[in-house]
Amino acid sequence: MKAVRLTEVGKPLEMQETPTPVPGAGEVLVAVKAAGICGSDLHIYHSDIAIPVRPPVVIGHEFSGVVCDVGDGVTEYAPGERIVSETAYSFCGRCSQCASGFYNLCPE
């Protein structure tokens, strides 16, 4: 599969051929059909993001695609289903933003 990767901080992004992963228990494998670059990706590229990132890392966590394989125990998704990513890193589940469905605005 092809992936856009940051291989080293300060170097240009690279389109690379990488091994296709096999989904583990509770995981799905998605054939990405479209991906966007967001602010977090830019922070990863510039190495000024608040979460630990150790290159090489694949860029483009906002995507849509088709489920092509599922791991053991996966019952909510099946091969052939269209899917989009959920990009929330962390949220508390208790604040007013979380309670009203806007967990992407959670201060946690």
C-alpha positions as CSV (number, residue, x, y, z in Angstrom):
1,M,0.0,0.0,0.0
2,K,1.1,3.6,-0.5
3,A,1.4,6.0,2.4
4,V,2.6,9.6,2.9
5,R,5.2,9.4,5.6
6,L,7.3,11.8,7.6
7,T,10.5,9.8,7.8
8,E,12.7,12.4,9.6
9,V,11.9,15.7,11.2
10,G,12.9,18.6,8.8
11,K,12.9,16.4,5.7
12,P,10.2,16.5,3.0
13,L,7.3,14.1,3.2
14,E,7.7,10.9,1.1
15,M,5.2,8.7,-0.7
16,Q,6.3,5.2,0.1
17,E,5.2,1.7,-0.5
18,T,4.6,0.0,2.8
19,P,3.5,-3.5,3.8
20,T,-0.3,-3.9,4.0
21,P,-1.2,-4.5,7.7
22,V,-3.3,-7.3,8.9
23,P,-6.1,-6.3,11.3
24,G,-5.7,-7.6,14.8
25,A,-8.5,-8.4,17.3
26,G,-11.0,-5.5,17.4
27,E,-9.4,-3.7,14.4
28,V,-10.5,-3.0,10.8
29,L,-8.4,-2.5,7.7
30,V,-9.6,0.4,5.5
31,A,-8.7,1.0,1.9
32,V,-8.3,4.8,2.0
33,K,-10.0,6.5,-0.9
34,A,-9.5,10.1,0.1
35,A,-7.4,11.8,2.9
36,G,-7.1,15.4,4.1
37,I,-4.2,17.2,5.7
38,C,-5.2,19.1,8.8
39,G,-3.5,21.3,11.4
40,S,-2.3,18.3,13.4
41,D,-0.5,17.0,10.4
42,L,1.2,20.3,9.9
43,H,2.3,20.3,13.6
44,I,3.6,16.7,13.2
45,Y,5.6,17.9,10.1
46,H,7.0,20.9,12.0
47,S,7.6,18.7,15.1
48,D,5.7,21.1,17.4
49,I,2.8,18.9,18.4
50,A,1.9,18.2,22.0
51,I,1.7,14.5,21.6
52,P,4.7,12.2,21.2
53,V,5.5,11.4,17.6
54,R,8.4,9.3,16.6
55,P,9.1,9.1,12.8
56,P,8.5,7.4,10.6
57,V,4.9,8.3,10.9
58,V,2.0,8.2,8.4
59,I,0.4,11.6,7.7
60,G,-3.3,12.0,6.9
61,H,-5.5,10.8,9.8
62,E,-8.6,12.4,8.4
63,F,-9.8,10.0,5.7
64,S,-12.6,8.1,4.2
65,G,-12.6,4.7,2.5
66,V,-13.9,1.2,2.4
67,V,-13.5,-1.6,4.9
68,C,-11.5,-4.4,3.3
69,D,-10.9,-6.7,6.2
70,V,-11.9,-7.1,9.9
71,G,-10.1,-8.7,12.8
72,D,-11.5,-11.1,15.3
73,G,-14.4,-9.9,17.4
74,V,-15.4,-7.1,15.0
75,T,-19.1,-7.2,14.5
76,E,-20.0,-3.5,13.8
77,Y,-18.3,-3.3,10.4
78,A,-18.0,-5.6,7.4
79,P,-15.9,-5.7,4.3
80,G,-17.3,-3.4,1.6
81,E,-18.8,-0.8,4.0
82,R,-17.9,2.8,3.5
83,I,-16.3,4.5,6.5
84,V,-14.8,7.8,7.7
85,S,-12.2,8.3,10.4
86,E,-12.9,9.6,13.9
87,T,-10.1,12.0,14.7
88,A,-10.6,12.9,18.4
89,Y,-7.3,12.2,20.3
90,S,-8.8,12.5,23.8
91,F,-11.9,13.7,25.6
92,C,-13.3,13.5,29.2
93,G,-16.9,12.5,28.5
94,R,-18.1,14.6,31.4
95,C,-17.9,18.3,30.4
96,S,-20.7,20.3,28.8
97,Q,-19.1,20.0,25.3
98,C,-18.9,16.2,25.6
99,A,-22.5,15.9,27.1
100,S,-23.8,17.9,24.1
101,G,-22.0,15.8,21.5
102,F,-19.2,18.3,20.8
103,Y,-16.4,16.2,22.3
104,N,-14.0,17.6,19.7
105,L,-14.2,20.9,21.7
106,C,-13.5,19.2,25.0
107,P,-10.9,21.1,27.1
108,E,-9.3,17.8,28.1
